[in-house]
Amino acid sequence: MAPKIEKLTESLKLGEGPFWDQKKKCLYFCGMVEENIHKYDPRTKKHTKAYVGGGNVSMVIPVKGKENKFVVSLDRSVCTATWDGESDKVTDIKKIVEVEPGTSHVFNDGKCDHTGRLWIGTMGKKATDLNIPEKQGTLYSIEKKTVKSHRREIGIANGLAFDPKRNKMYYIDSFAGTVDQYDIDFTTGTLSNLQPICNRSTHGLDHCLFDGMTIDSNGNLWVAVFNGSRVIQIDPRVPDKLLQTIEMPVPHVTSVAFGGDNFDELYVTTARFSPTPGPLEGCTFRVTGINAKGLPPDEFVE
C-alpha cells in the first residue's frame, strides 16, 4: 500500500523545525519568516500558534522537566520562552547565547542529542528568498551556556540526526550537496572522522537541496529534498541505494520528524517559494503507511 499523505495546516512562507512531543501527543513546528511557533494536536485537529518576534524562528524544542518551557532560536540568539500552547504570544523570553554579533547571519536547523546538548548552525542571512550567501555559516553545540564551534564555511546549516547505538552524527550543509557522517563522542560533544556518505548527484537530484533530516529505529535516514517534491529514505551504511521515496504534492520540502503514538507517522514541513505558489505549498503534512518507526526526540537540558 502506498503511503497516505494528509494536509494538516494552512500555508506558511517557510515551515520548519517539526518536533513531536510524546507527553502531550502533539506536533510543534516553526513559521520561520512569520516569527512564530505552532502546535498541532492530531487527536482534536486543533492548530494554535504564538508570535515570538525578535527575529528568524527556526527551532522550537521543549526544555526537559520544565512545563510549557521551550528553547527557540531568534536570528543569531538561542533563547528560552514560555508558551502554554494556546496563547497567541510567548512570554518570558530569555537569551541563553548569541553568536556572530554584528552580522546578518541567522540560525537554521537545530536539534538535541540524547544528553540534552543542542546542535545548531547558521547561514548568511534570513531566508526571505533563496539568495543565501555561500560559506558564511557555522555549526555549533550549546551545553550549559557553553558554545563550541565545530565546522565553518557552511552554506545553509541544515539536517541533523544522531545514532547513539553507533556513535554517529549525520549532518547536511545544503549547498555541499551531501549527507555527511561524523563519529561523535556524546560525553564530550566532540566530532571526528567526517565522511560524505550520500551525494545528491548519485540520485539525480542536482537541481535540488538536501534539507531537514531525521533517523528511524533501524538507523536509516529520512531526508527532505527541497525543490525535489520528495522525502527519501537511505541506509547510511549503503547510501547509494534509495530504500524509499515519498512523493510530496509540493516542490519545497523543508523538514521531517517522526511522531504519533507509535512513532510510525512522518510529519513534513514545507515552504512557499514558487513564483506562483500552489495552494498546498507551505503546508504541514502527515504521512502514514511508511513501514518505519522513528525514535523519541530529545529535549533540551538547561
C-alpha positions in Angstrom: 0.0 0.0 0.0 1.3 3.4 -0.9 1.9 6.0 1.9 -1.0 8.2 2.6 -0.4 12.0 2.7 -2.7 14.4 4.6 -2.5 18.2 4.7 -2.8 19.3 8.4 -2.3 23.1 8.5 -2.5 26.2 6.4 0.4 27.6 4.4 3.5 29.3 5.8 6.2 31.1 3.8 8.7 28.7 5.4 7.6 25.9 7.7 10.5 24.4 9.7 11.6 22.5 12.8 9.0 19.8 13.4 9.2 18.2 16.9 6.9 15.6 18.3 6.0 16.0 22.0 5.3 12.4 23.1 4.0 13.5 26.5 1.4 15.9 25.1 0.9 13.9 21.9 1.2 16.9 19.7 3.5 18.4 17.0 5.4 21.7 17.3 6.9 23.5 14.4 8.0 27.0 13.3 6.9 29.7 10.9 10.5 30.8 10.3 9.7 34.0 8.3 6.5 34.7 10.2 8.5 34.6 13.5 6.0 32.3 15.2 5.8 28.8 16.7 2.9 26.3 16.1 1.2 23.4 17.9 -0.9 20.8 16.1 -2.9 18.2 18.1 -3.8 15.2 15.8 -6.5 14.0 18.2 -8.6 17.1 18.0 -7.1 18.6 14.8 -6.6 21.8 16.7 -3.9 24.1 15.4 -2.6 27.0 17.6 0.2 29.4 17.1 2.1 32.1 19.1 4.1 35.1 17.9 7.6 35.1 19.2 9.0 38.1 17.3 12.5 39.4 17.6 13.8 37.6 14.5 14.0 34.5 12.4 12.5 31.5 14.3 13.8 28.2 13.0 13.6 25.9 16.1 11.2 25.0 18.9 12.2 22.3 21.4 10.8 21.6 24.9 13.1 22.1 27.8 13.3 18.8 29.8 11.5 18.8 33.0 10.0 22.3 32.6 6.3 22.6 31.8 5.5 24.9 28.9 9.1 26.0 28.5 10.9 25.8 25.2 14.2 26.6 23.6 13.8 28.7 20.5 16.1 30.4 18.0 15.8 34.2 17.3 18.1 35.3 14.5 21.6 34.7 16.0 20.4 34.0 19.5 19.2 30.9 21.3 16.6 31.7 23.9 14.1 30.1 26.3 10.5 31.1 26.2 7.2 30.1 27.9 4.1 29.1 26.0 1.0 27.3 27.2 0.2 26.0 23.7 -2.9 28.2 23.5 -2.0 31.9 23.8 -1.2 33.9 20.8 2.1 35.2 22.2 5.0 33.6 24.1 6.3 35.1 27.3 9.4 35.3 29.4 11.9 35.3 26.6 15.4 34.9 28.0 18.6 34.8 25.9 21.0 31.9 26.5 23.7 32.7 24.0 24.3 34.8 20.9 26.7 34.1 18.1 28.3 36.1 15.3 27.1 39.5 16.5 27.1 42.4 14.0 26.4 40.1 11.1 23.2 39.4 9.1 23.6 35.7 9.9 20.7 33.6 11.4 20.3 30.2 12.9 18.7 27.5 10.9 18.1 23.9 11.9 18.7 22.8 15.5 18.3 19.5 17.3 19.4 18.0 20.6 21.3 14.8 21.2 20.3 12.3 23.9 22.4 14.2 26.5 20.3 17.3 26.0 23.1 19.1 24.2 21.8 21.4 21.4 23.4 21.4 18.0 22.5 24.2 15.7 24.0 26.0 12.7 23.9 29.4 11.0 23.6 30.7 7.4 24.4 34.0 5.8 21.0 35.8 6.0 17.3 35.4 6.6 15.6 33.0 4.2 13.1 35.5 2.9 14.3 34.4 -0.6 16.7 31.7 -1.9 19.7 34.0 -2.4 21.7 32.8 0.6 25.4 33.8 0.6 27.8 30.8 0.4 30.2 29.6 3.1 29.2 32.1 5.9 27.6 29.6 8.3 29.0 27.7 11.3 27.9 24.6 13.2 27.7 25.0 17.0 26.9 22.9 20.0 25.4 24.6 23.1 25.7 23.0 26.5 25.1 24.7 29.9 25.5 28.1 28.1 28.9 27.0 26.7 29.2 27.4 22.9 31.6 25.4 20.8 32.1 25.8 17.0 32.6 22.5 15.1 32.5 23.4 11.4 32.9 26.6 9.5 32.3 27.9 5.9 28.8 26.3 5.8 26.3 27.4 3.1 23.0 26.5 4.7 23.2 24.7 8.1 20.5 22.0 7.8 19.5 18.5 8.7 20.8 16.8 11.9 20.4 13.2 13.1 22.0 11.1 15.8 22.6 7.4 16.2 23.6 6.7 19.8 24.0 3.0 19.1 26.7 3.5 16.5 28.0 6.8 18.0 27.3 8.6 14.7 26.0 12.1 13.9 24.6 12.9 10.4 24.7 16.5 9.1 23.6 18.4 6.0 25.1 21.6 4.6 22.5 22.1 1.8 25.0 23.8 -0.5 27.5 20.9 -0.2 25.1 18.5 -1.8 25.9 15.7 0.6 24.8 14.0 3.7 27.8 13.8 6.0 28.6 11.4 8.7 30.7 12.1 11.8 31.9 9.9 14.7 30.6 11.6 17.8 31.7 11.3 21.4 28.5 12.0 23.3 30.3 12.5 26.6 32.5 15.3 25.4 30.5 16.5 22.4 33.5 16.0 20.1 33.2 15.3 16.3 35.7 13.4 14.2 36.2 11.4 11.0 34.0 13.5 8.7 32.8 11.4 5.7 30.4 12.4 3.0 28.2 9.4 2.6 25.4 10.4 0.2 25.6 12.7 -2.8 22.6 14.2 -4.4 24.2 13.6 -7.9 24.1 9.9 -7.3 20.3 10.1 -7.1 19.7 12.5 -10.0 19.0 15.4 -7.6 21.5 18.0 -8.8 18.7 20.6 -9.1 17.6 20.0 -5.5 18.9 20.7 -2.0 19.1 18.3 0.9 17.2 20.0 3.7 16.0 18.7 7.1 16.6 15.1 8.2 15.6 12.5 10.8 16.5 8.9 11.7 14.4 5.8 12.2 14.7 3.0 14.7 16.8 0.9 12.2 19.3 3.7 11.8 18.0 4.7 8.3 17.9 8.4 7.4 14.9 10.3 6.1 15.9 13.4 4.1 13.6 16.3 3.0 14.5 17.2 -0.6 13.9 20.9 -1.2 12.9 21.7 -4.8 12.5 17.9 -5.3 9.0 17.3 -4.1 10.0 14.3 -2.1 11.4 12.7 1.1 14.0 10.0 0.6 15.0 7.2 2.9 18.6 6.0 2.8 20.7 3.5 4.7 23.9 5.4 5.7 25.7 2.1 5.6 24.7 1.6 1.9 23.8 5.1 0.9 23.9 4.8 -2.9 20.6 2.9 -2.9 17.3 4.6 -2.0 15.2 2.5 0.3 12.1 4.6 -0.3 10.9 7.7 -2.0 7.8 9.6 -0.8 6.5 11.9 -3.5 5.1 15.1 -1.9 2.4 17.3 -3.6 4.6 20.4 -3.2 8.1 21.3 -4.5 9.8 22.8 -1.5 10.0 20.1 1.3 11.9 21.5 4.3 12.0 19.1 7.2 10.7 15.8 8.6 10.0 14.3 12.1 8.5 11.1 13.3 5.5 11.2 15.6 2.3 9.6 16.6 1.6 7.1 19.4 3.9 4.5 17.9 6.3 7.0 16.1 5.2 5.5 12.8 3.9 8.7 11.3 6.1 11.1 9.4 5.4 14.9 9.8 6.6 17.0 7.0 7.0 20.8 6.8 7.2 22.7 3.5 7.8 26.2 2.1 6.1 28.6 -0.4 8.8 29.8 -2.7 7.4 29.2 -6.2 6.8 32.3 -8.3 3.1 31.3 -8.4 2.6 29.0 -5.4 0.1 26.2 -5.4 -2.5 26.0 -2.6 -0.6 23.3 -0.7 2.8 24.9 -0.7 4.0 25.8 2.8 1.5 23.5 4.5 2.4 20.9 7.1 1.6 17.2 6.2 1.3 13.8 7.9 2.5 10.7 6.0 1.3 7.3 7.2 1.9 3.8 5.9 5.6 4.3 5.6 6.6 0.9 7.2 9.1 2.5 9.6 9.2 3.8 13.1 11.2 6.7 14.5 12.9 7.4 17.8 11.6 9.7 20.5 13.2 13.1 20.0 15.5 14.6 22.7 14.6 17.6 24.7 17.0 20.5 25.7 18.7 20.3 29.1 19.3 23.6 30.8 
